Structure formats: structure tokens, C-alpha cells
Amino acid sequence: MTSVDTPALLSWFDREGRPLPWRGGGVGAWEILLCEVMSQQTPVARVEPLWRAWLERWPGPAELAAASPGDVIRMWGKLGYPRRALRLQECALVVVEKHGGQVPTDVEDLLSLPGVGDYTARAVACFAYGQRVPVVDTNVRRVVARAVGGAAEAGPPSTRRDLAAVSALLPARREEAVAFSVALMELGALVCTARVPRCDDCPLAGSCAWLAAGRPAWDGPRRRTQTYAGTDRQVRGMLLDVLRDGDGTATAARLDAVWPDAVQLERALASLVTDGLVARSADRYSLPD
């Protein structure tokens, strides 16, 4: 199997890696877990200011666990996928009640936390606790597919296969493996991008299997592009905006004016209630207490 030029990758990261606040010294496991959850399907530029504001208001899991769910939803703002906010609070509560307020170090214990999946658990274990574990996100999958597999895209995800592929590339020394993981992810975010990869600037260009093959086009299955305009997700966001921007309450008539399709609006509103993001009392709706 083609390997990755680790020295070249780490040297590139030392020069080009972004000075993101959660990569600095003194950042703990809770701060990193918060960042990873916020960053799911969300650009870093949108995450950073909210991450800072969130930690200023709720510095740790104990403070977040004690907060009002309505305040948590309001603080989440327009970051997207607001159910993540409540899952974070549920996670904070478990960390406090079952782990003494300390984010666990073991991957399996991390996976047992609400809202923590395969990627987030290993990211916390690696970046917060310095463990030699494979960390696989979309960017990493793409870099490995190109540099090692010679394919333009990674194809359908497979947790077992993807973890094994990245694990085989990890340097033996733990410290180097951690640096390798963050550098590989950064390379996919900045250089080996999905649409317009900057191969001339890539530290792995000399050993990249895809580049050596002439950058062949992808002939495998295509991922369906997710739309936003006109979806229930957009309507849910508009309904939450009304509650967040006011005093946290609104009449049914006020919410009815948000969207012209009454059937879709009712469906979106009902899903918000089911998800615990909105509470209903008679003909009024509110953020949860």
C-alpha cells in the first residue's frame, strides 16, 4: 500500500496550519469536544465565534448542564442542526453525573456520551488526550482516497474500512501520530479539497497515487447533494428564529405567518416539538424551560 510522506506533511502543517483557538495550549477535552460537535457539517469560520461565546457563558460541562434548555437553544443561534445543542447539554449532564465532570479518555466511554459518534470520540481521544487512534472525517477520507488509493473520491463511507485505512498510515510514535492526524485533516480542508484541489501546493504531490495516475475522474457512485431552500429544515430554522429573536414565545397565528405552505409548516413545527426544541401550551409555543 502506498504510504504518506509524514515528514513532508508535518513540515507543511507547521508552516500552513491555521492557528485555531482549540489547537492552542491549555485547551481541555471539554473545549475540544464542544468544537468537534459544533463543527459537524459547519464551516470553521462560523464555529469559532460561537465556540468562544459558549465557553465564556458556560466554561465547562457543569455550567452547561445547569442551564435552561431554552437558553441553550437561543445561544446556538443560526449555527444549524439545533438538536445538537440539546444533545450537548445531555452530554454535559452525563459527564457531570457519571464521570465526575471530566470528559472520559477511553474511546468506548466517549462513544457512550449523547451526541458523540465515531469521529468525535476519536478526535477527543487523539487531540485532547494524545492517544494514537485513527481520526477519520470527510477531509481525511478524501486525502487517503487520493494519495493512497489513487481515486478522486473516497466513495461510500465504511467506518470499519476507513478506520483501518487510516490506522495503517499512523506513525508508530504517539506524539507523531497525533500531529499526523491533525495535519492530514488540515490538508484536506485547505489543499486537497473536493472541487478544486491545489495539487501544486500539496506536500504529498511527490507520492500521491491519484496525481501519478493523471488525476482520473471519479467513476463511482455520487453522493446526493443536500438542498436547503424549501425544505422542512429551512422552515424549522425560520420558526426557531421567531422564538429566539423575541421573548421566547409566540402564538400559533404568529408562527403560521412564517411559511405559506400550511401542511409543511405544521409538519416542521410538530417535529420541533417532538425534538424538544419547542414547547407547546394551548395556542402558544415557546422555547423549552
Stockholm file with secondary structure:
# STOCKHOLM 1.0

chainA/1-289         MTSVDTPALLSWFDREGRPLPWRGGGVGAWEILLCEVMSQQTPVARVEPLWRAWLERWPGPAELAAASPGDVIRMWGKLGYPRRALRLQECALVVVEKHGGQVPTDVEDLLSLPGVGDYTARAVACFAYGQRVPVVDTNVRRVVARAVGGAAEAGPPSTRRDLAAVSALLPARREEAVAFSVALMELGALVCTARVPRCDDCPLAGSCAWLAAGRPAWDGPRRRTQTYAGTDRQVRGMLLDVLRDGDGTATAARLDAVWPDAVQLERALASLVTDGLVARSADRYSLPD
#=GR chainA/1-289 SS CCCCCHHHHHHHHHHHCCCCGGGSTTCCHHHHHHHHHHTTTSCHHHHHHHHHHHHHHCCSHHHHHTSCHHHHHHHHTTSSCTHHHHHHHHHHHHHHHHHTTSCCCSHHHHHTSTTCCHHHHHHHHHHTTCCCCCCCCHHHHHHHHHHTTCCSSCCSCCHHHHHHHHHTTSCSSHHHHHHHHHHHHHHHHHTSCSSSCCGGGCTTTTTCHHHHTTCCCCCSCCCCCCCCTTSHHHHHHHHHHHHHHTTSEEEHHHHHTTCSCHHHHHHHHHHHHHTTSSEEETTEEECCC
#=GC SS_cons         CCCCCHHHHHHHHHHHCCCCGGGSTTCCHHHHHHHHHHTTTSCHHHHHHHHHHHHHHCCSHHHHHTSCHHHHHHHHTTSSCTHHHHHHHHHHHHHHHHHTTSCCCSHHHHHTSTTCCHHHHHHHHHHTTCCCCCCCCHHHHHHHHHHTTCCSSCCSCCHHHHHHHHHTTSCSSHHHHHHHHHHHHHHHHHTSCSSSCCGGGCTTTTTCHHHHTTCCCCCSCCCCCCCCTTSHHHHHHHHHHHHHHTTSEEEHHHHHTTCSCHHHHHHHHHHHHHTTSSEEETTEEECCC
//
